[in-house]
Amino acid sequence: MDNKQVLLRKRPVGQPSTDDFEIVSAPLPPMEAGLVLRRTIYLSLDPYMRGRMSDGPSYATPVALGQPMVGHTVSQVLDSRNPAFKPGDFVAGYDGWQEFGCSTGAGLRVLDSSVAPISTAVGTLGMPGMTAYVGLLDIGQPKPGETVVVSAASGAVGSVVGQIARIKGCRAVGVAGSPAKCDYVAKDLGFDDCVSYKSPDFLDQLRAACPQGIDVYFENVGGLVFEAVLRLLNVNARIPLCGLIADYNVTATPPGPNLRPLLVKRALIKGFIVSDHNDRLDAFLRECTTWVREGRIKYREDIVEGLEQAPAAFLRLFSGENFGKLLVRVSADPTR
Amino acid sequence: MDNKQVLLRKRPVGQPSTDDFEIVSAPLPPMEAGLVLRRTIYLSLDPYMRGRMSDGPSYATPVALGQPMVGHTVSQVLDSRNPAFKPGDFVAGYDGWQEFGCSTGAGLRVLDSSVAPISTAVGTLGMPGMTAYVGLLDIGQPKPGETVVVSAASGAVGSVVGQIARIKGCRAVGVAGSPAKCDYVAKDLGFDDCVSYKSPDFLDQLRAACPQGIDVYFENVGGLVFEAVLRLLNVNARIPLCGLIADYNVTATPPGPNLRPLLVKRALIKGFIVSDHNDRLDAFLRECTTWVREGRIKYREDIVEGLEQAPAAFLRLFSGENFGKLLVRVSADPTR
């Protein structure tokens, strides 16, 4: 059985292109004692992958040239020599951009498809949801009545941030990149308001959406959204710094915002990486699963079909063309 | 008796000049029940005063045009109708740029001149020392063996930051603006190292002075020092943001550093204003007074003579010409 894989062919300078990837077929290794073989159903595409394509300083080792791209996956076990897994089990893992994964099973988590759709294990109930949960609650520490602003509000992380903020009694204001996304965030996800950063009067709109100022800003993008938010901060504001997608493809580091508002407002910025917070996984899964089942956290998926579409789909993350959690359906989902 | 005062005459745009001030003589109000009259001995000149000259958004109300400039003072009581104070007492207060202060005594603190020189009550044992204490210990939270970097290291705040860092078992590295200041910081104050930001190879020197990277950066200045520090941060670094003197006189807000290192290194920046931390005053005075008496915290004063010299002396804070805690001796110090 051959294993289709997407390899990193070369390191992009600036904006990545589909030329940076190569699709190959590799033979699967033979099954041996202790191994678990599974077929990928969903591959999650996430902004952090851009970092893994570069070999500059980062918090994680880059993908080696000629190796499969990394990524979170939902899979079904085909064959198992490990008693913890049996054929037919759905598992969440980190198998990367390929049709099959084969390992001892370390790091795999068995999913109960009756609790929530299995695709959520790489979205709202996976790394993006956990990023929202720990960044907002542990760093942002929102209090009832405060105003929480989140950028990339229709995305996999931002959508969860705003909905948890509402659950915690806050005013949730999203920033997104189009009227359609803003409509979705305000109407379908139930944020109090959502403004488009592409509006010519974005700052005025954001100010109007935050009449009491901004207490928590969950930062996913950097750039002009950050600068506008800095003008509206309240005293003792908190800024969980999750991502700076506006900067990920630049070749020269752009300057950042002037930090004087942080001083005047005694504000806090804290960068964080979700993988540092694994001690919070159980609390996250317990709470967010309940919220999803109760309909208090909704989500939207943007699914492309076929592993070979992964490179082109990935690029849409940076143009803002995706709308919802971006997934590749690598093989049929037997639960749908 | 006339009271010489320095008034704010106009609001500077950019760099202040002596023309922004006006020296006048005003009559003292008559003594009434409850009042305390005192003669200013020392007036402290500090960078925050630049903020009070402007009417832009800040954490404190600006000085009104035609009113005396604000400032911390050490004074001697001349006459008192308040039983808490008696003639001859030395007091620390906030009487501003004038020869005499007269009020109910609210906010005055009686000094014991046998414990430490009274001038320290506006320096190492006053607001600048307390700024160093709460910023370093409460926000920076240095652990033994960590590396603490502080900018404006020969100044009133920075000199205390590095010496407390040493007391706490850290490597203390200063950044200052001249070889003479660096010599003083390293040799007299006992920092482990001090580098000049004016050196052409400043980044390389800073890197060499911090072979284990930077765990805490006490930020007083902004600009290029901040940018260099961001390249050397360790994971989970903390940055107490105390001041951005490099920006105080600009007319257009300069961009700040790119914040990607904060994300990658999970770093924290927290702006703070010392007056929010008055609950720490007793602990600060107890600990720092002991350290000063034990000779573990040293200080240097840069004293100019006469209230009328205050405007010109104040400007030296922004050119880096002052060397040590900048004080105006408004009247003779009877303890020296």
Contacts between the chains, C-beta under 8 A, distances in Angstrom:
chain1	res1	chain2	res2	distance
A	57	B	264	6.6
A	58	B	264	5.7
A	59	B	235	7.7
A	59	B	264	5.3
A	59	B	265	7.7
A	59	B	266	7.7
A	222	B	259	7.0
A	235	B	59	7.6
A	241	B	259	6.6
A	241	B	262	5.7
A	241	B	263	5.3
A	242	B	263	7.6
A	243	B	263	7.0
A	244	B	259	6.6
A	244	B	260	5.7
A	244	B	263	6.1
A	247	B	258	6.8
A	247	B	260	6.0
A	253	B	258	4.6
A	253	B	260	7.1
A	254	B	258	6.2
A	255	B	255	3.3
A	255	B	256	6.5
A	255	B	257	7.0
A	255	B	258	6.2
A	256	B	255	6.5
A	256	B	256	4.5
A	256	B	257	5.2
A	256	B	258	4.7
A	256	B	259	4.7
A	257	B	255	7.0
A	257	B	256	5.2
A	257	B	259	7.9
A	258	B	247	6.8
A	258	B	253	4.5
A	258	B	254	6.1
A	258	B	255	6.2
A	258	B	256	4.6
A	259	B	222	6.9
A	259	B	241	6.6
A	259	B	244	6.6
A	259	B	256	4.7
A	259	B	257	7.9
A	259	B	269	7.2
A	259	B	271	7.8
A	260	B	244	5.7
A	260	B	247	6.0
A	260	B	253	7.1
A	262	B	241	5.7
A	262	B	269	6.3
A	262	B	270	8.0
A	262	B	271	4.1
A	263	B	241	5.3
A	263	B	242	7.6
A	263	B	243	7.0
A	263	B	244	6.2
A	263	B	271	4.1
A	263	B	272	8.0
A	263	B	273	7.8
A	264	B	57	6.6
A	264	B	58	5.7
A	264	B	59	5.2
A	264	B	271	7.1
A	265	B	59	7.6
A	265	B	271	6.5
A	266	B	59	7.6
A	266	B	270	7.4
A	266	B	271	4.8
A	266	B	272	5.5
A	266	B	273	5.9
A	266	B	276	6.4
A	267	B	270	7.5
A	267	B	271	5.3
A	268	B	268	6.7
A	268	B	269	7.0
A	268	B	270	4.6
A	268	B	271	7.6
A	269	B	259	7.2
A	269	B	262	6.3
A	269	B	268	7.0
A	269	B	269	4.5
A	269	B	270	7.8
A	270	B	262	7.9
A	270	B	266	7.4
A	270	B	267	7.5
A	270	B	268	4.6
A	270	B	269	7.8
A	271	B	259	7.8
A	271	B	262	4.1
A	271	B	263	4.1
A	271	B	264	7.1
A	271	B	265	6.5
A	271	B	266	4.8
A	271	B	267	5.4
A	271	B	268	7.7
A	272	B	266	5.5
A	273	B	263	7.8
A	273	B	266	5.9
A	276	B	266	6.4
